[in-house]
Amino acid sequence: MRKHSRIVAQLQSVQQDLTSFLNEDMINQACFQTGHTWRKRVLTPFVIIHWFLQQILLQNTALKHISLLANRSFTDSAYCQARQKLPLKVFELLLAKLFSSLQLHAKSDGLWNGHRTFLIDGSSVSMPDTPELQSKFGQPGGQAAGCGFPVAKILAMFHATKGFLMAVTVAPLRTHELSQVGLIYPMLQSGDLMVGDRGFCSYLHIAGLVKHGVHSLFRVHQRQKVDFTKGRKYVRPNEKGKYTKGLPRSRQVRKLAPLDQLVDWYRPDSIPEFSPDGKRISIRASLRLRELQYDLAAKGFRTKQVMLVTTLTDDEKYTAESLAELYGIRWRVEQNLRDLKQTLGMDILKCKSVDGVMKEIYTFAMIYNLVRLVAMEASRRQGVPPERISFIDALRWLRMVQEVESEMMPLTANPLRLNRFEPRVRKRRPKQFPVMKTPRKKWKEAFLKQEVAA
């Protein structure tokens, strides 16, 4: 068996159905669906994708390293050119196939009160400074031209318990996550539950989820007024005036507890009735929601009080304590993004074209889910929750050079460390270098002139 098929050999010893998208027939079928043709030579689509997976598996190593691993059967330039010719749609189809397979595993396992539960959050990734990427994604403000790097905004949705990456979108830097969240709706099913921070708490987003039969649990946005006073006043729809300032824009329906109530949120006036293409936006006039507040006394957390809003209005089935506990696991999305960006190395991409960047991100998503697949199988065999299996340990298992045909080795199961926290500080000091405030070419010219003058 060739080295580039080693990942398949390893994963087939774990679980067959989720790795079928890696076999040569599936990859060739994805190419045929996009109309891509190729000649019979060393760098077939199957070989290209598997070496791309191997490259990402080795922390996005250099192209020359890949040609060395292949015993110089092809040059790094030939591999790069062949990868550029492979259509982006092929990667999209393979990732969709993987997401579809993961949906089956998330259908009945890891449910919360009968609901498939997903965590959603946004992040960003940096990439090389090329005109094409600058034009597409843009760079952070406050940086001089030629001194910054393009940054893309990504929106990721993870399975709450298994940690699988279920959906990912890529957009320019100055794009709010809510403008991309509609692309994730097709991945959801009626009865699912989405958990997110206050950035996703908007009337339009919650109404869109309700339209698809999806429940939500979000932290209340800081601009949303919440008042638990019984019989309080509120701002009625289309009501304006100086006496409405500071009042909540929701009608209190019933108090469930001192800090737990049912309310009606009204559609804001700022939501347009028509989309830019002239179609009427179908958004219901009000939403029956539940607002609750609880205190947080855990060490290491800056927030002392948390305000939540949810569509789970049954206070007997969904107690305030269980909802608070559920929102407490939202932090796992930060850990998942850390594994994706820092452990795997997706925080700084290497491709220099828009298509290349998209292919790179999709390949990172595939590798991340394959590592999660290994962790899930290890947790099943050891009888522990998936979140207790070390991500880096599962990654190291996939990086093993030899082919794995024997029984899967036990992976490290992290102990339960309740109330553990670590301040975000560094002990080792970084080396001090001046910050580049002008393009490197101009800086070199100025430096040479200074030396000549000296």
Secondary structure, DSSP 8 states (H G I E B T S, - for coil): --GGGHHHHHHHTT-SGGGGGGSHHHHHHHHHHHT----SSSS-HHHHHHHHHHHHHTTS--HHHHHHHTTTSS-HHHHHHHHHHS-HHHHHHHHHHHHHHHHHHTTTSS-BTTB-EEEEEEEEEE----HHHHHHH---TT--TTTS--EEEEEEEEETTT--EEEEEEEESS--GGGTGGGGGGG--TT-EEEE-GGG--HHHHHHHHHTT-EEEEE--TTS-----TT-----TT--SGGGTT--SEEEEEEEETTEEEEEEE--TTS-SB-TTS-B----SEEEEEEEEEE---TT-S-SEEEEEES---TTTS-HHHHHHHHHGGGHHHHHHHIIIIIS-TTB----SHHHHHHHHHHHHHHHHHHHHHHHHHHHHHTS-GGGB-HHHHHHHHT-SS---S------B----TT----S--SS---------S-HHHHHHHHHHHHHH-
